[in-house]
Amino acid sequence: METAGYGLIETLRVREGRIPFLERHLARLAGSIAALGLPRPAQDPTALLRPFAGTEDAVLRLEVCDARAAVTVRELPPLFPPAVITASEPHQPYPDKTTLRDCFADAAREAEIAEADDALLVTHDGAVAEGTVWSVFWWEAGRLRTPALELGILTGIGRARVIELAKQVEEGRYPRDALEGRSLFLTNAVRGVVPLASLDGVPVPTDSRTAQLAKRFWPQS
């Protein structure tokens, strides 16, 4: 494949003077570089990131492109429960966190126009996929459900952490109407676990189990 201008992204949280899940981010990055046949960066990503440990809460964006690595810093995004719409833009397979993010950018613009906070994407055939920068989970009776990786969704760090904590999670292909009346939450390695406030204008019911997962999400050491 043509690799010029095509790269990979890792978005990391600086929290309480540490970078949670740093090793998981670096392992995912290395795996994607190998899987996609991209050149390894001349700089050591670990050496670029570690100086930010001990700093104030922030978001780090590590981008590896054309055998170069660079880190940029920005403030934390809002962490309140978002109002989410279902995007009309169909989801495109995104198993690796690459710079090719057009469908997510289009969905985010659609949410902005609709005066919503964010958007959930579904596949061409109507299966729930993922958010613009997050994985989605929901409670159904005593079960926790999430879309399966086989749909082509990102192998999210936050997603893996929730599955690790919850232990019994059903992964599958679910239609959009499977979310009706469910208690939903989003997760990623920047926000942690955040309940949705509404989906397509309908308030999302709360569930105490979501708050319990949120408290346990961040590693203590």
Buried (B, 14 or more C-beta within 10 A) or exposed (E): EEEEEBBBBBBBBBBEEBBBBBEBBBEBBEEBBEEBEBEBBEBEBEEBBEEBEEEEEBBBBBBBBEEEBBBEEEEBBEEEBBBBBBBEBBBBEBBBBBEEBEBBEBBBBBBEEBEBBBBBBBBEEEBBBBBBBBBBBBBBEEEBBBBBEEBBBBBBBBBBBBBEBBEEBEBEBBEBEBBEEBBBBBBBBBBBBBBBBBBBEEEBEBBEBBEEBBEBBBEEE
